Amino acid sequence: MANPLYDTLFGCHAGRTAPFLHLADGGTLSYDAFLRLAARYAHAFRAAGLEPGDRLAAQIEKSPEALAVYAACVQAGIVFLPLNTGYTGDELKYFVTDSSAKLLLCDGARADALRPMAEAAGAVLMTLDEGGSGTLSDAARDMPETFDTIPRDGDDLAAFLYTSGTTGRSKGAMLTQTNLLSNAEVLVAYWQFSADDVLLHALPIFHTHGLFVATNIVLLAGGAMIFLPKFDLDQVIAHLPRATTMMGVPTFYTRLLDDPRFTRDLVAHMRLFTSGSAPLLAETHVAFEARTGHRILERYGMTETNMNTSNPYDGERRAGTVGFPLPGVELRITDPESGETLPQGEIGLIEVRGPNVFKGYWNMPEKTAEELRGNGFFITGDLGLIDDRGYVHILGRSKDLIISGGYNIYPKEIELLLDDQPGVLESAVVGVPHPDFGETVVGFLVPQTGMTPDLDAIGAAAARSLARFKHPRKLIILDALPRNTMGKVQKNVLRDEYGGLFAGP
């Protein structure tokens, strides 16, 4: 019996001396060296008592060694659970306990603080530092450089990814081998990746974007990655001349546009820039194309599904949209109350079905039943519509819908207007409690550098363009919008902080 994910992404490269990772310091790691390292790690995990199907939780800094942990888990049949490096000890306790992780891998600097929690959860504690040292490396040093790959099938779990948990407990999305492999195969073809590609990789690898999209695509295509520890503007500009493709979040591209070194000549050889994890402003699209001649390709995915849609590689990449459903992925817009499919152009809940859709939430059968229909459609929680040309538009999360005086208000409509006002770089709109209307609209504005938006003029523009019930009752200027590590605006933080604006005495 085979191990489809390992065989297709990793095992096919055994003995291959071509570069896999180009490192920030100028060094390289070949496919063969990477796989030999992963095999030693797989032996170390087996020696630590892990069996196929066990969970390994990893909160470690991005490094070639960290990526080899993922490969080792796939080869050994271990379920890989990457965790955000910003999580606190209390948050880690929940993830390790909830997942029944058999091993917790952490940075050496945190080992003493986390050891009591790991012991209480019944998890072995091992360390792996950013430079590649730690107790895992010690345990693996003298291990064999080949490992008999554990047989798995497509329905076996390959990874857990916990959702961000802005409302309620974080949910562990169970991703199978087929979920990951099918999505990589579709994206390699759709975005036309080949062994000649070199991907500039500055994303974190505890998230689906950097790990299961970027990395799996390169592995499947047989290309290479310029593997940077994080997005560092100087490093990205220095390494771009060696790349053919780049995947990023919107802040990557706005920061590049703010630097005069980022020129058309610098990226003349590039073939593709993609953006995701958060919406890309239309003005960023326009400015990027004017500066470089390249039009960023925006796509849409989720923790539970990997990628669902993409603007076309060949064809019009429309700003403000996330393109079309990927081959093999069905997407429909449904009425939130009845679940019935809505006509084209109407706003409703986005639901998706396909081989990319996860198996369910770990230890949460009720939540799984709520969000994963019996016919296989996953209720994403995102509001959207399909326009008359078939492009999908994301209008925000359903939990961000504002209901004021009985009227539904979609924040995206107001944000688009606010973003267009003089002096405004970007905006966010949320609903906060109101004694008369239940909720009312509050707008938050981030000014363009050196400018001060005229709040009265912006309010007047809203009054001219929007129905009265959509008017922001208050506009607030902020230096920056709160965001998570992937660049998504955290509207729950704004609601929590400003929820008392209209409270009574």
VOVODO-654976 format. One record per residue (C-alpha): x, y, z; residue in one letter. Coordinates in nm, 2 decimals, always signed. Layout:
R       x       y       z  code
R       X       Y       Z     A
...
***
This chain:
R       x       y       z  code
R   +0.00   +0.00   +0.00     M
R   +0.13   +0.34   -0.09     A
R   +0.14   +0.68   +0.09     N
R   +0.00   +0.91   -0.18     P
R   +0.10   +1.24   -0.02     L
R   +0.46   +1.14   +0.06     Y
R   +0.51   +0.95   -0.27     D
R   +0.38   +1.23   -0.49     T
R   +0.53   +1.53   -0.31     L
R   +0.85   +1.39   -0.15     F
R   +0.95   +1.04   -0.23     G
R   +0.96   +1.10   -0.61     C
R   +1.26   +1.33   -0.54     H
R   +1.47   +1.07   -0.36     A
R   +1.84   +1.10   -0.47     G
R   +1.77   +1.42   -0.66     R
R   +2.06   +1.67   -0.61     T
R   +1.88   +1.97   -0.76     A
R   +1.83   +2.26   -0.52     P
R   +1.51   +2.26   -0.32     F
R   +1.57   +2.55   -0.08     L
R   +1.78   +2.86   -0.14     H
R   +1.85   +3.01   +0.20     L
R   +1.88   +3.38   +0.30     A
R   +2.25   +3.33   +0.38     D
R   +2.32   +3.21   +0.03     G
R   +2.33   +2.84   +0.11     G
R   +2.12   +2.58   -0.06     T
R   +1.96   +2.25   +0.04     L
R   +1.91   +1.99   -0.22     S
R   +1.60   +1.77   -0.24     Y
R   +1.81   +1.47   -0.15     D
R   +1.96   +1.63   +0.16     A
R   +1.62   +1.75   +0.27     F
R   +1.47   +1.40   +0.24     L
R   +1.76   +1.25   +0.43     R
R   +1.71   +1.50   +0.71     L
R   +1.33   +1.42   +0.72     A
R   +1.40   +1.05   +0.74     A
R   +1.62   +1.10   +1.04     R
R   +1.34   +1.30   +1.20     Y
R   +1.09   +1.03   +1.12     A
R   +1.31   +0.78   +1.30     H
R   +1.34   +1.01   +1.60     A
R   +0.97   +1.05   +1.62     F
R   +0.92   +0.67   +1.61     R
R   +1.19   +0.64   +1.88     A
R   +0.99   +0.89   +2.10     A
R   +0.69   +0.66   +2.08     G
R   +0.48   +0.81   +1.80     L
R   +0.27   +0.57   +1.60     E
R   +0.08   +0.63   +1.27     P
R   -0.22   +0.85   +1.34     G
R   -0.07   +1.02   +1.65     D
R   -0.06   +1.39   +1.65     R
R   +0.25   +1.60   +1.66     L
R   +0.21   +1.97   +1.77     A
R   +0.48   +2.20   +1.65     A
R   +0.53   +2.56   +1.76     Q
R   +0.87   +2.64   +1.60     I
R   +1.02   +2.91   +1.40     E
R   +1.04   +2.89   +1.02     K
R   +1.35   +2.70   +0.90     S
R   +1.45   +2.42   +0.66     P
R   +1.45   +2.19   +0.96     E
R   +1.09   +2.30   +1.05     A
R   +0.98   +2.21   +0.70     L
R   +1.15   +1.87   +0.73     A
R   +0.94   +1.80   +1.03     V
R   +0.63   +1.82   +0.81     Y
R   +0.79   +1.58   +0.56     A
R   +0.88   +1.34   +0.84     A
R   +0.53   +1.34   +0.97     C
R   +0.39   +1.26   +0.63     V
R   +0.64   +0.98   +0.58     Q
R   +0.58   +0.83   +0.93     A
R   +0.20   +0.86   +0.90     G
R   +0.19   +1.12   +1.19     I
R   -0.08   +1.39   +1.19     V
R   +0.10   +1.72   +1.17     F
R   -0.03   +2.01   +1.38     L
R   +0.16   +2.34   +1.30     P
R   +0.09   +2.62   +1.55     L
R   +0.12   +2.99   +1.53     N
R   +0.45   +3.10   +1.69     T
R   +0.26   +3.39   +1.86     G
R   +0.04   +3.16   +2.07     Y
R   +0.08   +3.19   +2.45     T
R   +0.13   +2.90   +2.69     G
R   -0.24   +2.90   +2.78     D
R   -0.34   +2.88   +2.41     E
R   -0.09   +2.60   +2.35     L
R   -0.23   +2.41   +2.64     K
R   -0.57   +2.40   +2.47     Y
R   -0.43   +2.29   +2.14     F
R   -0.21   +2.02   +2.28     V
R   -0.48   +1.89   +2.52     T
R   -0.76   +1.91   +2.26     D
R   -0.57   +1.73   +1.99     S
R   -0.43   +1.47   +2.24     S
R   -0.09   +1.54   +2.08     A
R   +0.17   +1.27   +2.16     K
R   +0.46   +1.51   +2.11     L
R   +0.50   +1.89   +2.15     L
R   +0.79   +2.04   +1.95     L
R   +0.89   +2.39   +2.06     C
R   +1.17   +2.64   +2.06     D
R   +1.43   +2.56   +2.32     G
R   +1.38   +2.90   +2.49     A
R   +1.02   +2.80   +2.58     R
R   +1.09   +2.44   +2.69     A
R   +1.11   +2.50   +3.07     D
R   +0.79   +2.70   +3.07     A
R   +0.60   +2.45   +2.86     L
R   +0.73   +2.12   +3.01     R
R   +0.47   +2.10   +3.30     P
R   +0.19   +2.16   +3.05     M
R   +0.32   +1.89   +2.81     A
R   +0.37   +1.64   +3.09     E
R   +0.02   +1.71   +3.22     A
R   -0.12   +1.65   +2.87     A
R   +0.08   +1.33   +2.83     G
R   +0.29   +1.47   +2.55     A
R   +0.67   +1.42   +2.49     V
R   +0.85   +1.75   +2.48     L
R   +1.13   +1.81   +2.22     M
R   +1.29   +2.12   +2.10     T
R   +1.40   +2.26   +1.76     L
R   +1.55   +2.61   +1.74     D
R   +1.55   +2.84   +1.44     E
R   +1.91   +2.75   +1.36     G
R   +1.83   +2.38   +1.35     G
R   +1.97   +2.28   +1.70     S
R   +1.77   +2.12   +1.98     G
R   +1.68   +1.79   +2.13     T
R   +1.51   +1.67   +1.81     L
R   +1.83   +1.73   +1.62     S
R   +2.03   +1.55   +1.89     D
R   +1.80   +1.25   +1.88     A
R   +1.81   +1.24   +1.50     A
R   +2.18   +1.29   +1.45     R
R   +2.28   +0.93   +1.44     D
R   +1.95   +0.79   +1.29     M
R   +1.95   +0.62   +0.95     P
R   +1.90   +0.85   +0.65     E
R   +1.63   +0.63   +0.50     T
R   +1.29   +0.54   +0.65     F
R   +1.04   +0.28   +0.54     D
R   +0.74   +0.50   +0.44     T
R   +0.43   +0.42   +0.64     I
R   +0.14   +0.31   +0.41     P
R   -0.16   +0.55   +0.42     R
R   -0.46   +0.60   +0.20     D
R   -0.62   +0.92   +0.07     G
R   -0.88   +0.93   +0.35     D
R   -0.62   +0.91   +0.63     D
R   -0.55   +1.23   +0.82     L
R   -0.24   +1.42   +0.73     A
R   -0.28   +1.74   +0.93     A
R   -0.48   +1.94   +1.18     F
R   -0.51   +2.31   +1.14     L
R   -0.69   +2.50   +1.42     Y
R   -0.91   +2.79   +1.31     T
R   -0.84   +3.14   +1.45     S
R   -1.12   +3.11   +1.71     G
R   -1.24   +3.47   +1.70     T
R   -1.58   +3.35   +1.83     T
R   -1.58   +3.05   +2.06     G
R   -1.32   +2.78   +2.09     R
R   -1.08   +2.72   +1.81     S
R   -1.18   +2.42   +1.60     K
R   -0.93   +2.16   +1.47     G
R   -0.99   +2.11   +1.10     A
R   -0.90   +1.76   +1.00     M
R   -0.73   +1.75   +0.66     L
R   -0.67   +1.43   +0.47     T
R   -0.40   +1.33   +0.23     Q
R   -0.65   +1.37   -0.06     T
R   -0.75   +1.72   +0.07     N
R   -0.39   +1.84   +0.04     L
R   -0.28   +1.65   -0.26     L
R   -0.58   +1.72   -0.48     S
R   -0.55   +2.09   -0.42     N
R   -0.18   +2.10   -0.50     A
R   -0.25   +1.91   -0.82     E
R   -0.52   +2.16   -0.93     V
R   -0.31   +2.46   -0.85     L
R   +0.01   +2.34   -1.02     V
R   -0.19   +2.31   -1.34     A
R   -0.41   +2.62   -1.30     Y
R   -0.11   +2.85   -1.22     W
R   +0.12   +2.67   -1.46     Q
R   +0.40   +2.58   -1.22     F
R   +0.69   +2.37   -1.35     S
R   +1.03   +2.25   -1.24     A
R   +1.18   +2.57   -1.38     D
R   +1.00   +2.79   -1.12     D
R   +1.17   +2.94   -0.82     V
R   +0.92   +3.06   -0.56     L
R   +1.01   +3.35   -0.33     L
R   +0.87   +3.22   +0.00     H
R   +0.84   +3.48   +0.28     A
R   +0.52   +3.34   +0.44     L
R   +0.49   +3.16   +0.77     P
R   +0.46   +2.78   +0.75     I
R   +0.22   +2.73   +1.04     F
R   -0.07   +2.84   +0.81     H
R   -0.22   +2.68   +0.50     T
R   -0.10   +2.95   +0.27     H
R   +0.27   +2.91   +0.33     G
R   +0.27   +2.53   +0.40     L
R   +0.00   +2.36   +0.20     F
R   -0.03   +2.60   -0.09     V
R   +0.32   +2.74   -0.15     A
R   +0.53   +2.44   -0.04     T
R   +0.31   +2.16   -0.17     N
R   +0.29   +2.33   -0.52     I
R   +0.67   +2.36   -0.54     V
R   +0.72   +2.00   -0.43     L
R   +0.47   +1.87   -0.68     L
R   +0.61   +2.08   -0.97     A
R   +0.97   +1.99   -0.87     G
R   +1.08   +2.36   -0.85     G
R   +1.27   +2.54   -0.59     A
R   +1.20   +2.80   -0.32     M
R   +1.39   +3.10   -0.19     I
R   +1.31   +3.02   +0.17     F
R   +1.32   +3.34   +0.38     L
R   +1.25   +3.33   +0.76     P
R   +1.00   +3.61   +0.73     K
R   +0.91   +3.90   +0.51     F
R   +1.20   +4.14   +0.53     D
R   +1.18   +4.41   +0.27     L
R   +1.55   +4.43   +0.20     D
R   +1.58   +4.05   +0.17     Q
R   +1.28   +4.03   -0.06     V
R   +1.41   +4.30   -0.29     I
R   +1.76   +4.14   -0.29     A
R   +1.63   +3.79   -0.38     H
R   +1.35   +3.88   -0.63     L
R   +1.59   +3.88   -0.93     P
R   +1.64   +3.50   -0.87     R
R   +1.27   +3.42   -0.84     A
R   +1.00   +3.35   -1.10     T
R   +0.70   +3.36   -0.87     T
R   +0.60   +3.50   -0.54     M
R   +0.31   +3.44   -0.31     M
R   +0.21   +3.70   -0.05     G
R   -0.05   +3.87   +0.16     V
R   -0.16   +4.23   +0.08     P
R   +0.08   +4.39   +0.32     T
R   +0.38   +4.23   +0.13     F
R   +0.27   +4.42   -0.18     Y
R   +0.19   +4.75   -0.02     T
R   +0.53   +4.75   +0.15     R
R   +0.71   +4.68   -0.18     L
R   +0.52   +4.96   -0.35     L
R   +0.64   +5.20   -0.08     D
R   +1.00   +5.13   -0.17     D
R   +1.16   +5.31   -0.47     P
R   +1.39   +5.01   -0.53     R
R   +1.08   +4.81   -0.63     F
R   +1.08   +4.88   -1.01     T
R   +0.96   +4.73   -1.33     R
R   +1.32   +4.62   -1.42     D
R   +1.35   +4.44   -1.08     L
R   +1.06   +4.21   -1.17     V
R   +1.07   +4.20   -1.55     A
R   +1.16   +3.83   -1.54     H
R   +0.88   +3.73   -1.30     M
R   +0.58   +3.54   -1.43     R
R   +0.34   +3.54   -1.14     L
R   +0.25   +3.72   -0.82     F
R   -0.04   +3.58   -0.61     T
R   -0.22   +3.73   -0.31     S
R   -0.45   +3.59   -0.05     G
R   -0.54   +3.54   +0.32     S
R   -0.69   +3.89   +0.32     A
R   -0.86   +4.12   +0.06     P
R   -0.63   +4.32   -0.17     L
R   -0.74   +4.68   -0.21     L
R   -0.83   +4.78   -0.57     A
R   -0.59   +5.07   -0.55     E
R   -0.30   +4.82   -0.47     T
R   -0.40   +4.63   -0.78     H
R   -0.38   +4.94   -0.99     V
R   -0.06   +5.08   -0.84     A
R   +0.12   +4.74   -0.87     F
R   +0.03   +4.70   -1.24     E
R   +0.13   +5.06   -1.31     A
R   +0.47   +5.01   -1.14     R
R   +0.56   +4.66   -1.26     T
R   +0.34   +4.57   -1.56     G
R   +0.22   +4.27   -1.36     H
R   -0.14   +4.21   -1.24     R
R   -0.16   +4.03   -0.91     I
R   -0.36   +3.71   -0.91     L
R   -0.60   +3.70   -0.62     E
R   -0.75   +3.38   -0.49     R
R   -0.97   +3.26   -0.21     Y
R   -0.91   +2.98   +0.04     G
R   -0.98   +2.87   +0.40     M
R   -0.82   +2.66   +0.67     T
R   -1.09   +2.40   +0.61     E
R   -1.05   +2.38   +0.24     T
R   -0.72   +2.51   +0.12     N
R   -0.79   +2.70   -0.21     M
R   -1.15   +2.72   -0.35     N
R   -1.13   +2.99   -0.63     T
R   -0.87   +3.18   -0.83     S
R   -0.86   +3.46   -1.08     N
R   -0.74   +3.31   -1.41     P
R   -0.38   +3.27   -1.51     Y
R   -0.47   +3.35   -1.87     D
R   -0.76   +3.59   -1.88     G
R   -0.88   +3.90   -1.69     E
R   -0.78   +3.92   -1.33     R
R   -1.05   +4.14   -1.19     R
R   -0.97   +4.36   -0.89     A
R   -1.22   +4.31   -0.60     G
R   -1.30   +3.95   -0.70     T
R   -1.14   +3.61   -0.62     V
R   -1.21   +3.47   -0.97     G
R   -1.38   +3.14   -1.05     F
R   -1.42   +2.81   -0.87     P
R   -1.11   +2.59   -0.93     L
R   -1.15   +2.28   -1.14     P
R   -1.32   +2.01   -0.93     G
R   -1.46   +2.26   -0.68     V
R   -1.83   +2.34   -0.68     E
R   -1.93   +2.68   -0.53     L
R   -2.28   +2.81   -0.46     R
R   -2.45   +3.10   -0.29     I
R   -2.72   +3.01   -0.05     T
R   -2.99   +3.18   +0.16     D
R   -2.86   +3.18   +0.52     P
R   -3.21   +3.08   +0.66     E
R   -3.34   +2.82   +0.41     S
R   -3.01   +2.69   +0.26     G
R   -3.16   +2.72   -0.08     E
R   -2.94   +2.83   -0.37     T
R   -2.98   +3.19   -0.46     L
R   -3.00   +3.34   -0.82     P
R   -2.68   +3.49   -0.97     Q
R   -2.60   +3.83   -0.84     G
R   -2.77   +3.79   -0.50     E
R   -2.58   +3.80   -0.17     I
R   -2.57   +3.50   +0.05     G
R   -2.35   +3.24   +0.22     L
R   -2.07   +3.08   +0.02     I
R   -2.07   +2.70   +0.02     E
R   -1.81   +2.48   -0.14     V
R   -1.78   +2.11   -0.22     R
R   -1.49   +1.92   -0.36     G
R   -1.20   +1.69   -0.28     P
R   -1.03   +1.98   -0.11     N
R   -1.30   +2.01   +0.16     V
R   -1.19   +1.89   +0.50     F
R   -1.32   +1.58   +0.69     K
R   -1.47   +1.77   +0.98     G
R   -1.37   +1.92   +1.32     Y
R   -1.18   +1.72   +1.57     W
R   -1.39   +1.61   +1.86     N
R   -1.67   +1.85   +1.75     M
R   -1.94   +1.64   +1.58     P
R   -2.21   +1.89   +1.65     E
R   -2.01   +2.18   +1.49     K
R   -1.92   +1.95   +1.20     T
R   -2.28   +1.88   +1.14     A
R   -2.37   +2.25   +1.15     E
R   -2.11   +2.35   +0.89     E
R   -2.06   +2.04   +0.67     L
R   -2.38   +1.94   +0.50     R
R   -2.47   +1.58   +0.44     G
R   -2.43   +1.63   +0.07     N
R   -2.07   +1.74   +0.11     G
R   -2.11   +2.12   +0.09     F
R   -1.92   +2.32   +0.35     F
R   -2.09   +2.64   +0.48     I
R   -1.79   +2.87   +0.48     T
R   -1.94   +3.15   +0.68     G
R   -1.83   +3.40   +0.41     D
R   -2.09   +3.62   +0.24     L
R   -2.05   +3.67   -0.13     G
R   -2.21   +3.68   -0.47     L
R   -2.14   +3.56   -0.82     I
R   -2.15   +3.84   -1.08     D
R   -2.29   +3.82   -1.43     D
R   -1.95   +3.71   -1.56     R
R   -1.91   +3.43   -1.31     G
R   -1.65   +3.60   -1.09     Y
R   -1.69   +3.54   -0.72     V
R   -1.70   +3.84   -0.48     H
R   -1.63   +3.81   -0.11     I
R   -1.83   +4.06   +0.10     L
R   -1.71   +3.96   +0.44     G
R   -1.79   +3.71   +0.72     R
R   -2.15   +3.63   +0.80     S
R   -2.07   +3.72   +1.16     K
R   -1.97   +4.07   +1.04     D
R   -2.31   +4.13   +0.89     L
R   -2.47   +4.43   +1.06     I
R   -2.84   +4.43   +1.13     I
R   -2.96   +4.78   +1.21     S
R   -3.32   +4.85   +1.27     G
R   -3.41   +4.52   +1.09     G
R   -3.20   +4.61   +0.78     Y
R   -2.91   +4.39   +0.66     N
R   -2.59   +4.60   +0.60     I
R   -2.29   +4.45   +0.43     Y
R   -1.97   +4.62   +0.56     P
R   -1.79   +4.57   +0.23     K
R   -2.02   +4.81   +0.05     E
R   -1.94   +5.09   +0.29     I
R   -1.57   +5.01   +0.31     E
R   -1.54   +5.04   -0.07     L
R   -1.69   +5.39   -0.05     L
R   -1.47   +5.49   +0.24     L
R   -1.16   +5.36   +0.07     D
R   -1.22   +5.59   -0.22     D
R   -1.23   +5.90   -0.01     Q
R   -0.94   +6.15   -0.03     P
R   -0.68   +6.09   +0.23     G
R   -0.80   +5.74   +0.32     V
R   -0.56   +5.44   +0.28     L
R   -0.80   +5.17   +0.40     E
R   -1.10   +5.13   +0.62     S
R   -1.30   +4.88   +0.83     A
R   -1.67   +4.89   +0.91     V
R   -1.82   +4.71   +1.21     V
R   -2.16   +4.70   +1.39     G
R   -2.17   +4.80   +1.75     V
R   -2.46   +4.78   +1.99     P
R   -2.71   +5.07   +1.98     H
R   -3.01   +5.12   +2.22     P
R   -3.26   +5.21   +1.94     D
R   -3.14   +5.01   +1.64     F
R   -2.99   +4.70   +1.79     G
R   -2.67   +4.77   +1.60     E
R   -2.53   +5.07   +1.42     T
R   -2.25   +5.13   +1.18     V
R   -1.90   +5.26   +1.29     V
R   -1.63   +5.32   +1.03     G
R   -1.25   +5.31   +1.11     F
R   -1.02   +5.49   +0.87     L
R   -0.64   +5.46   +0.83     V
R   -0.50   +5.78   +0.67     P
R   -0.26   +5.79   +0.38     Q
R   +0.09   +5.90   +0.48     T
R   +0.10   +6.27   +0.56     G
R   -0.27   +6.32   +0.51     M
R   -0.57   +6.38   +0.74     T
R   -0.91   +6.27   +0.61     P
R   -1.19   +6.52   +0.63     D
R   -1.45   +6.33   +0.84     L
R   -1.73   +6.58   +0.76     D
R   -1.67   +6.55   +0.39     A
R   -1.65   +6.17   +0.41     I
R   -1.97   +6.16   +0.61     G
R   -2.14   +6.38   +0.34     A
R   -2.01   +6.15   +0.07     A
R   -2.16   +5.85   +0.25     A
R   -2.49   +6.04   +0.28     A
R   -2.50   +6.10   -0.09     R
R   -2.42   +5.75   -0.19     S
R   -2.58   +5.52   +0.07     L
R   -2.92   +5.47   +0.21     A
R   -2.97   +5.64   +0.54     R
R   -2.96   +5.31   +0.75     F
R   -2.61   +5.24   +0.61     K
R   -2.46   +5.57   +0.71     H
R   -2.17   +5.54   +0.96     P
R   -2.29   +5.69   +1.28     R
R   -1.93   +5.75   +1.38     K
R   -1.60   +5.77   +1.19     L
R   -1.28   +5.70   +1.38     I
R   -0.92   +5.75   +1.26     I
R   -0.67   +5.49   +1.36     L
R   -0.30   +5.46   +1.29     D
R   -0.35   +5.10   +1.17     A
R   -0.62   +4.83   +1.17     L
R   -0.57   +4.54   +1.40     P
R   -0.46   +4.23   +1.20     R
R   -0.36   +3.87   +1.26     N
R   -0.04   +3.72   +1.14     T
R   -0.18   +3.65   +0.80     M
R   -0.29   +4.01   +0.75     G
R   -0.67   +3.97   +0.81     K
R   -0.84   +4.26   +0.98     V
R   -0.96   +4.15   +1.33     Q
R   -1.30   +4.31   +1.34     K
R   -1.38   +4.13   +1.66     N
R   -1.10   +4.34   +1.83     V
R   -1.27   +4.66   +1.70     L
R   -1.61   +4.55   +1.82     R
R   -1.48   +4.46   +2.16     D
R   -1.28   +4.79   +2.20     E
R   -1.55   +5.02   +2.07     Y
R   -1.87   +4.82   +2.16     G
R   -1.96   +5.07   +2.43     G
R   -1.97   +5.38   +2.21     L
R   -2.35   +5.42   +2.23     F
R   -2.41   +5.26   +2.56     A
R   -2.63   +5.45   +2.80     G
R   -2.50   +5.63   +3.11     P
***
